[in-house]
């Protein structure tokens, strides 16, 4: 299977990307690693008329410690996050290590995963749970979008056709914080059938629990997270998890079970010692 | 054509390539390096794995044009590589090679494992090799071969599994979380408000869902509109009626979901039952681009509400999707796509009849997908007429 014909440009900076987006092409598409887009091109599900390659723009390839948060450039690959220990952001490494396969992680990027907005992808779920912020740049400057509202629906995000994601701000967790991440995959590296992420930080008093791999964006389980933060491990019961998950998990009994189990196992990480 | 220059197996090369040519095809067709095998061509099987700037990459989902200035090594470029020599010997010894199709990709992935994870045990090797499929299912020999090379290179007795210290972290203390900030209403999912599919009417391989929406117009007005096929089609963004003879409609439907675009051409038979305000549309279509085919049945029924000030429209959609798009139906995405279309249809029907409450409703019911898709449809229309605001 071969991709349809398209034009290709590789601007040297963000300004060049924004200019190319406004160049009047019927359907321009920004590409970084292309690890989700290229399969779609080869299957001819996607037919952009122009690809704008941002993978090598230096400004998108930095990881900056900003004190209370870490700013990760949009074109940082999953493998780079897998190989790096970022203080206060240990969960990034855990999540990156489980994405697809190493040869895909070597090319796929964190920004690309967010913008592609596949509901079963790891970064939309993990960054929502971490309370991250997505930095979006357009012709009128930067704006910040909370990661937990960035995806509107499957493959739909809050960036417009003339904007790009330039970075992700991930707040650092305290040493007392505990996180959990779990996904069910039929085969290692496949997209999950169900996934869940949990972040509990007693210092910043954040308690966030999300279920992912739905038909739309990851969904928060705020009440359950609050109850668990206040009451500890005793609050994690089959009934409590079912009550939180079932209303959003559809009608398929197997799907409901997998999602409950994903939440349970993510929480098990949090309370494992 | 675009000119690219990169290093291939140690030698600089320059070539003209089309932007759409992926690296795997370039290597095989342009450079005659047929050791790189192409299997699935969408990044699943790993047979096409090459080294790109020293790291394994899939040449079927890497554009040749994006490799300008890079350093590429194919299986042909490892003749004098020590680790690869050890792996070749080990594959021979452990019977890690059967038909040989996956072998170039397996060797390049295995070399990366040996160098990057010098303490990997069997479980880790299996996980790391999960992106390389062997159609002979000869995994035991392959894993043994990789493990034997790793074992031979280990400097001492200690293995990764035994040196991992067991750290006991302090238990999570209880705390009262700060209130979660209000988030913009998520547009999905609203499954809880949707009727479950009726098991008895479910057909093997078909997807069914039920959706309903209210239009604040009398039933007769809605019924009249539903009978006017070209007008109904105008409410479906991307739909185009080519012919209509009162019973059969032929047309085209262009849809878009994120990067996915499909253009279905097909025909449908339309029946209306005046007695109980119901109708059915049975049709089939195909997308020549992706080679996807769909068959579907839409049944609707109108109920009068509020002394006929409003009409409830109940829609049951039953469809079957085959081809490339169906492969993409993981996690009910195709179903969600179809739901979006119904939601968007509801908003447009409302707008046609002068009831804009559907299009402007922001949150609350299962119909907020309608609003979402309405905005997508507007973007699509903007592109269609060439405006760039």
Interface residues (C-beta under 8 A of the other chain):
Chain A: X1 X2 X3 X4 X5 X6 X7 X8 X10 X22 X24 X26 X27 X29 X34 X35 X37 X38 X39 X40 X41 X42 X43 X44 X45 X46 X47 X48 X51 X53 X55 X79 X100 X101 X102 X103 X104 X106 X107 X116 X117 X119 X120 X146 X148 X149 X152 X153 X154 X155 X156 X161 X162 X176 X178 X187 X188 X189 X191 X193 X200 X202 X204 X205 X206 X207 X208 X213 X214 X215 X216 X217 X219 X220 X222 X225 X226 X229 X230 X231 X232 X247 X248 X249 X250 X251 X270 X271 X273
Chain B: X2 X18 X19 X20 X22 X25 X41 X42 X43 X46 X49 X52 X55 X56 X57 X58 X60 X61 X62 X63 X65 X66 X68 X109 X112 X116 X126 X127 X128 X130 X131 X132 X168 X169 X170 X171 X172 X173 X174 X175 X176 X177 X178 X180 X181 X183 X184 X186 X187 X188 X189 X191 X192 X194 X196 X197 X257 X258 X259 X260 X261 X262 X289 X290 X291 X324 X325 X327 X328 X330 X331 X332 X333 X335 X336 X337 X340 X369 X372 X376 X379 X383 X388
